[in-house]
Amino acid sequence: MAESKSKQKWQPDKRDMVFFAIVAAVILLLVLGANERKTKPVPDNETHQSVQSRAECMTCHSIDGVKPQPIKHTKADQCFQCHLQPEHWNTATP
């Protein structure tokens, strides 16, 4: 009896198609949401081009500085890891 039944080929039903559609939508959202950096680039001027360390950045961007960082800004030690330098600068690692 069981031997006479042939193995049936899998056919996706409506539930499978809904699952695939949801997976495709999630992947699409992840790909579209992963765009370029959203941080501000470093201004292209002599003051910023001469900066070589985080301490130098913080002379102006500390709480008491001319242009303080936002309150929720990360405390990372490498400013140029997030903030892009103009391409014609020599890369530094403050």
MIDOSE-1310 file (N, C-alpha, C; in nm, 2 decimals, decimal comma, always signed):
residues 94
maes	+0,08/-0,12/+0,00/+0,00/+0,00/+0,00/+0,09/+0,13/+0,00; +0,17/+0,14/+0,11/+0,26/+0,26/+0,12/+0,36/+0,26/+0,01; +0,40/+0,14/-0,04/+0,50/+0,13/-0,14/+0,45/+0,18/-0,28; +0,32/+0,17/-0,30/+0,26/+0,21/-0,43/+0,25/+0,36/-0,44
kskq	+0,26/+0,43/-0,33/+0,25/+0,58/-0,34/+0,38/+0,63/-0,39; +0,38/+0,72/-0,49/+0,50/+0,78/-0,53/+0,53/+0,91/-0,46; +0,65/+0,94/-0,44/+0,68/+1,06/-0,37/+0,64/+1,18/-0,45; +0,56/+1,27/-0,39/+0,51/+1,39/-0,45/+0,61/+1,50/-0,45
kwqp	+0,62/+1,58/-0,55/+0,70/+1,69/-0,56/+0,64/+1,81/-0,48; +0,73/+1,88/-0,41/+0,68/+1,99/-0,32/+0,63/+2,10/-0,40; +0,51/+2,15/-0,37/+0,45/+2,26/-0,44/+0,42/+2,37/-0,33; +0,47/+2,49/-0,35/+0,44/+2,60/-0,25/+0,30/+2,64/-0,25
dkrd	+0,25/+2,66/-0,13/+0,11/+2,70/-0,12/+0,10/+2,85/-0,08; -0,01/+2,90/-0,05/-0,03/+3,04/-0,02/+0,05/+3,08/+0,10; +0,06/+3,00/+0,20/+0,13/+3,03/+0,32/+0,28/+3,04/+0,30; +0,33/+2,95/+0,21/+0,47/+2,96/+0,17/+0,50/+3,09/+0,10
mvff	+0,42/+3,13/+0,01/+0,44/+3,25/-0,07/+0,44/+3,37/+0,02; +0,35/+3,37/+0,12/+0,35/+3,49/+0,21/+0,48/+3,49/+0,29; +0,53/+3,38/+0,34/+0,65/+3,37/+0,41/+0,77/+3,42/+0,32; +0,77/+3,38/+0,20/+0,88/+3,43/+0,11/+0,87/+3,58/+0,08
aiva	+0,75/+3,63/+0,07/+0,73/+3,77/+0,05/+0,78/+3,85/+0,17; +0,75/+3,80/+0,29/+0,80/+3,87/+0,41/+0,95/+3,87/+0,42; +1,01/+3,75/+0,39/+1,16/+3,74/+0,39/+1,22/+3,84/+0,29; +1,16/+3,84/+0,17/+1,21/+3,93/+0,07/+1,20/+4,08/+0,11
avil	+1,09/+4,11/+0,17/+1,07/+4,25/+0,22/+1,17/+4,29/+0,33; +1,19/+4,20/+0,42/+1,29/+4,23/+0,53/+1,43/+4,25/+0,46; +1,47/+4,16/+0,37/+1,60/+4,17/+0,31/+1,61/+4,31/+0,23; +1,50/+4,34/+0,16/+1,50/+4,47/+0,09/+1,52/+4,59/+0,18
llvl	+1,45/+4,59/+0,29/+1,46/+4,70/+0,39/+1,60/+4,71/+0,45; +1,66/+4,59/+0,47/+1,79/+4,59/+0,53/+1,89/+4,65/+0,42; +1,88/+4,61/+0,30/+1,97/+4,66/+0,20/+1,95/+4,81/+0,17; +1,83/+4,85/+0,16/+1,80/+4,99/+0,14/+1,84/+5,08/+0,26
gane	+1,83/+5,03/+0,38/+1,86/+5,10/+0,50/+2,00/+5,11/+0,53; +2,09/+5,03/+0,46/+2,23/+5,03/+0,49/+2,30/+5,12/+0,38; +2,27/+5,25/+0,38/+2,33/+5,34/+0,29/+2,46/+5,41/+0,35; +2,51/+5,50/+0,28/+2,63/+5,57/+0,33/+2,62/+5,63/+0,47
rktk	+2,73/+5,67/+0,52/+2,73/+5,73/+0,65/+2,64/+5,85/+0,66; +2,59/+5,88/+0,78/+2,50/+5,99/+0,80/+2,56/+6,09/+0,89; +2,69/+6,07/+0,92/+2,76/+6,17/+1,01/+2,81/+6,29/+0,92; +2,83/+6,40/+0,98/+2,88/+6,52/+0,91/+3,02/+6,50/+0,87
pvpd	+3,06/+6,54/+0,75/+3,20/+6,53/+0,71/+3,28/+6,64/+0,79; +3,41/+6,62/+0,79/+3,50/+6,72/+0,85/+3,51/+6,84/+0,76; +3,49/+6,96/+0,81/+3,50/+7,08/+0,73/+3,64/+7,09/+0,66; +3,63/+7,13/+0,53/+3,76/+7,14/+0,45/+3,82/+7,27/+0,47
neth	+3,89/+7,29/+0,58/+3,96/+7,42/+0,61/+4,09/+7,39/+0,68; +4,17/+7,49/+0,70/+4,31/+7,47/+0,75/+4,30/+7,43/+0,90; +4,21/+7,48/+0,97/+4,19/+7,44/+1,12/+4,17/+7,29/+1,13; +4,08/+7,24/+1,06/+4,05/+7,09/+1,07/+4,16/+7,01/+1,00
qsvq	+4,22/+7,06/+0,90/+4,32/+6,98/+0,83/+4,45/+6,95/+0,92; +4,47/+7,04/+1,01/+4,59/+7,03/+1,09/+4,57/+6,94/+1,22; +4,45/+6,90/+1,24/+4,42/+6,82/+1,36/+4,48/+6,68/+1,35; +4,55/+6,64/+1,45/+4,61/+6,51/+1,45/+4,57/+6,41/+1,57
srae	+4,49/+6,46/+1,66/+4,45/+6,38/+1,77/+4,31/+6,42/+1,82; +4,25/+6,33/+1,90/+4,12/+6,35/+1,96/+4,13/+6,47/+2,05; +4,24/+6,49/+2,12/+4,26/+6,60/+2,21/+4,25/+6,73/+2,14; +4,30/+6,74/+2,02/+4,29/+6,86/+1,94/+4,15/+6,88/+1,89
cmtc	+4,08/+6,78/+1,86/+3,93/+6,79/+1,82/+3,86/+6,85/+1,94; +3,89/+6,80/+2,06/+3,81/+6,84/+2,18/+3,84/+6,98/+2,22; +3,95/+7,04/+2,17/+3,97/+7,18/+2,21/+3,85/+7,27/+2,17; +3,79/+7,24/+2,06/+3,67/+7,31/+2,01/+3,54/+7,24/+2,04
hsid	+3,55/+7,11/+2,04/+3,42/+7,03/+2,05/+3,39/+6,97/+2,19; +3,46/+7,02/+2,29/+3,43/+6,97/+2,43/+3,31/+7,05/+2,47; +3,26/+7,02/+2,59/+3,14/+7,09/+2,65/+3,16/+7,24/+2,65; +3,28/+7,28/+2,69/+3,31/+7,42/+2,70/+3,36/+7,48/+2,57
gvkp	+3,37/+7,41/+2,47/+3,43/+7,45/+2,34/+3,34/+7,54/+2,26; +3,40/+7,59/+2,15/+3,32/+7,68/+2,06/+3,20/+7,61/+1,99; +3,22/+7,48/+1,95/+3,11/+7,40/+1,89/+3,11/+7,27/+1,96; +3,04/+7,26/+2,08/+3,04/+7,13/+2,15/+2,97/+7,02/+2,07
qpik	+3,01/+6,90/+2,10/+2,95/+6,78/+2,05/+2,81/+6,77/+2,10; +2,72/+6,70/+2,03/+2,58/+6,68/+2,08/+2,59/+6,59/+2,21; +2,50/+6,60/+2,29/+2,50/+6,53/+2,42/+2,51/+6,38/+2,40; +2,44/+6,33/+2,30/+2,43/+6,18/+2,28/+2,55/+6,13/+2,19
htka	+2,65/+6,22/+2,16/+2,76/+6,18/+2,07/+2,84/+6,07/+2,14; +2,89/+5,97/+2,06/+2,97/+5,87/+2,12/+3,10/+5,92/+2,18; +3,16/+5,84/+2,27/+3,28/+5,88/+2,33/+3,40/+5,81/+2,26; +3,39/+5,78/+2,14/+3,49/+5,71/+2,06/+3,62/+5,80/+2,05
dqcf	+3,73/+5,73/+2,05/+3,86/+5,80/+2,04/+3,91/+5,82/+1,90; +3,84/+5,78/+1,80/+3,89/+5,80/+1,66/+3,78/+5,88/+1,59; +3,80/+6,01/+1,58/+3,70/+6,10/+1,52/+3,68/+6,07/+1,37; +3,79/+6,05/+1,30/+3,78/+6,03/+1,16/+3,73/+5,89/+1,12
qchl	+3,71/+5,80/+1,22/+3,65/+5,67/+1,18/+3,50/+5,69/+1,14; +3,44/+5,79/+1,19/+3,30/+5,82/+1,16/+3,29/+5,95/+1,07; +3,37/+6,05/+1,09/+3,36/+6,17/+1,02/+3,46/+6,17/+0,90; +3,40/+6,17/+0,78/+3,49/+6,16/+0,66/+3,57/+6,29/+0,64
qpeh	+3,70/+6,26/+0,60/+3,79/+6,37/+0,57/+3,77/+6,39/+0,42; +3,80/+6,52/+0,37/+3,80/+6,54/+0,23/+3,91/+6,45/+0,16; +3,88/+6,40/+0,04/+3,97/+6,30/-0,02/+4,11/+6,35/-0,05; +4,13/+6,48/-0,07/+4,26/+6,53/-0,10/+4,35/+6,55/+0,02
wnta	+4,30/+6,53/+0,14/+4,38/+6,53/+0,26/+4,46/+6,41/+0,28; +4,57/+6,42/+0,35/+4,64/+6,30/+0,39/+4,56/+6,24/+0,51; +4,54/+6,11/+0,51/+4,46/+6,05/+0,62/+4,54/+6,06/+0,75; +4,47/+6,10/+0,85/+4,52/+6,10/+0,99/+4,42/+6,02/+1,07
tp	+4,47/+5,99/+1,19/+4,38/+5,90/+1,28/+4,37/+5,97/+1,42; +4,30/+6,08/+1,43/+4,27/+6,14/+1,57/+4,17/+6,06/+1,64
